[in-house]
Each structure stands twice: as C-alpha cells, then as structure tokens.
C-alpha cells in the first residue's frame, strides 16, 4: 500500500485507514486563516500565491487530513479572462454584465496559461511544501451547468428562473455557452494537474435544481465532455453536487472515478444508486456545530453506513460551515482514522 490512501480509495482499493478531507477545509472556520487573510477580497487572496499556498496547507497541518485541496474558487478562470466576475462577501459570485445573448459568447475566450499563472504558481508552492507521498493535492473547477448558472443569473439564486428560461427558450444558445465553458474548464483542470495536482473535483453545486430530464439534456453531456477532456491525465476525478440524490444514477454516467454524495441521502443508499463506483461523503456540516461529542457521534453514523466495502472517502456532505469549531473536525478525523472499516485491511 505504497500509494496515498486517498488515491487508493479513489480507485476502490484496499487502504490502511479510511481517508478523510473536508470541502472548504481551507479557510472559513480556521482562526489562522482569518488572521492571515483579513478582510480583503477572496479573489485578491487567491491572486497571491504565497498566501494561497499557506491557506491550502493550514488544514493539513491542523487536522491531519489525507488530502489537501487548492485554495481557489470556481469563478477564478472567468475572472481571469475578464468576464466581469467579483465575489462579494456574504453573497458570492456577482457578474457585472450577465450572459444573455449570442454576442456574449465572445467574452468567453480561451483560457491561456498566463491568465492563471497565479494559480499554477500556487500549485507549485504547495507541491514544494506538501508531502505528496502521503497527502496529495486536489485541484478543482466548477462544472459547466453550475458555472453557467452564475454567469446567466448574475448572482446566486434560489429559483434559477433566468437560466432555466434560457435553457428552454433557446437551447441552441445554451449549448454553445456550455461548449465554451467545457473548453475553459478542461484547460483549468489540465493546468492544475500539470503542476502537480493528483486528483480533481468537479463541483456541480446547483445540478440539484434540475429535473432528471433537464439534467440529462442540459448538464450531463457537458460534464461528460469535461471528464473526457482530462481522461488521458490518468488522475482520479470526483463529481459532486448538492441536492442531487434523485440524479445520482445519471451523474454516475458522467465518467468520474468517484461520486460525491451530499447529506440528503444516506451513504449506503447513495452507494447503491451509483453502482460500482467509489463514493465520497457525507456528514451533514450542521452536525459539526454542537460540539465534539455530537460531531463524533454523527461521523460514526456515516461510518456505519459506509460498511466494510472498499471505496469510501470520508467528507462532509457539503462545505465546512464558517462557525464550525476546528476541534470538532480534529476529532472527526481521529475517529474516521481509528474506526473506519471501508476497505481497511
């Protein structure tokens, strides 16, 4: 078992212990992150490779997780090509001039290496500091549908009315939009892997807003093209969405190595829905807000549902909430490492 346990679990192999990492582990709840970052824009922080490297490393040192995830954001490549994206504290990505007509396709030019030099420099710095023989780096990007949601809506939304109107009223334009997003996403992921990322996660955070027919028609094909576009890199790929329990069987057809499962679906049920594929998840982040004892109890519930079969990466069912006590996550890592049975030999 010479490979890192995270990568072995991604391949459904036997492991020495169940690996664990947390979405949004870099920042948010860590006091050392808040002290380092201050109150500036997250995009400014991401543009500073030394700072972004340190933020990436902080949870590895504190929690002893089995993988690092790059400190970045799914809108970074679109900010880099000048689409007019900002990330507003407390609100999220905001687009100055949302995508609306065919002429807006011209604003989605190809992503060049120099556009994301700050990102690849961060990866270089992380790889120089990280012991990748035990703790690999995960790169990531937003899946085309989720990115399109931000670009078309212009800001986070609850009803997805504008993008659904575009999908159904002008499906040809929507398809062309996703074509551009596929190309940018593939370039972004390939650059991260070229500089040292050992796995990538594709966040389709808003896929759960779609019906099954809508997902199969408007989201799945683009996701498949992204994953096909990096298949030759031979790195594990993770696909994750929120509220996607009724879509898991469809999402499992996208071609990822691993399916992320959010907390709305019991892990054992989720495993059955995705078939013969490793899974990641799925502790409800809110269960980590009531102290160490209750957080550990919730983690044990997930471990029971994970069972003994190989191919489980422990994670939250979404990102770490900002008010989470780091001591709870430290305790969760310990109990997963000590008590997890999935694939352990």
Rosetta blueprint (number, residue, H / E / L):
1 X L
2 X L
3 X L
4 X L
5 X H
6 X H
7 X H
8 X H
9 X H
10 X H
11 X L
12 X L
13 X L
14 X L
15 X E
16 X L
17 X L
18 X L
19 X L
20 X E
21 X L
22 X L
23 X L
24 X L
25 X L
26 X L
27 X L
28 X L
29 X L
30 X L
31 X H
32 X H
33 X H
34 X H
35 X H
36 X H
37 X H
38 X L
39 X L
40 X L
41 X L
42 X H
43 X H
44 X H
45 X H
46 X H
47 X L
48 X L
49 X H
50 X H
51 X H
52 X H
53 X H
54 X H
55 X H
56 X H
57 X H
58 X H
59 X H
60 X H
61 X H
62 X H
63 X H
64 X L
65 X L
66 X L
67 X E
68 X E
69 X E
70 X L
71 X L
72 X L
73 X L
74 X L
75 X L
76 X H
77 X H
78 X H
79 X H
80 X H
81 X L
82 X L
83 X L
84 X L
85 X E
86 X E
87 X E
88 X E
89 X L
90 X L
91 X L
92 X E
93 X E
94 X E
95 X E
96 X L
97 X L
98 X L
99 X L
100 X L
101 X L
102 X H
103 X H
104 X H
105 X H
106 X H
107 X H
108 X L
109 X L
110 X L
111 X L
112 X L
113 X H
114 X H
115 X H
116 X H
117 X H
118 X H
119 X H
120 X H
121 X H
122 X H
123 X H
124 X H
125 X H
126 X H
127 X H
128 X H
129 X H
130 X L
131 X L
132 X L
133 X L
134 X L
135 X L
136 X E
137 X E
138 X E
139 X E
140 X E
141 X E
142 X E
143 X L
144 X H
145 X H
146 X H
147 X H
148 X H
149 X H
150 X H
151 X H
152 X H
153 X H
154 X L
155 X L
156 X L
157 X L
158 X L
159 X L
160 X L
161 X H
162 X H
163 X H
164 X H
165 X H
166 X H
167 X H
168 X H
169 X H
170 X L
171 X H
172 X H
173 X H
174 X H
175 X H
176 X H
177 X H
178 X H
179 X H
180 X H
181 X H
182 X H
183 X H
184 X H
185 X H
186 X H
187 X H
188 X H
189 X H
190 X H
191 X H
192 X H
193 X H
194 X H
195 X L
196 X L
197 X L
198 X L
199 X E
200 X E
201 X E
202 X E
203 X E
204 X L
205 X L
206 X L
207 X H
208 X H
209 X H
210 X L
211 X L
212 X H
213 X H
214 X H
215 X H
216 X H
217 X H
218 X H
219 X H
220 X H
221 X H
222 X H
223 X H
224 X H
225 X H
226 X H
227 X H
228 X H
229 X H
230 X L
231 X H
232 X H
233 X H
234 X L
235 X L
236 X E
237 X E
238 X E
239 X E
240 X E
241 X L
242 X L
243 X L
244 X L
245 X H
246 X H
247 X H
248 X H
249 X H
250 X H
251 X H
252 X L
253 X L
254 X L
255 X L
256 X L
257 X L
258 X E
259 X E
260 X E
261 X L
262 X L
263 X L
264 X L
265 X L
266 X L
267 X H
268 X H
269 X H
270 X H
271 X H
272 X H
273 X H
274 X H
275 X L
276 X L
277 X L
278 X E
279 X E
280 X E
281 X E
282 X E
283 X E
284 X L
285 X H
286 X H
287 X H
288 X H
289 X L
290 X L
291 X L
292 X H
293 X H
294 X H
295 X H
296 X H
297 X H
298 X H
299 X H
300 X H
301 X H
302 X H
303 X H
304 X H
305 X H
306 X H
307 X L
308 X L
309 X L
310 X L
311 X L
312 X E
313 X E
314 X E
315 X E
316 X E
317 X L
318 X L
319 X L
320 X L
321 X L
322 X L
323 X L
324 X L
325 X L
326 X H
327 X H
328 X H
329 X H
330 X H
331 X H
332 X H
333 X H
334 X H
335 X H
336 X H
337 X H
338 X H
339 X H
340 X L
341 X L
342 X L
343 X L
344 X E
345 X L
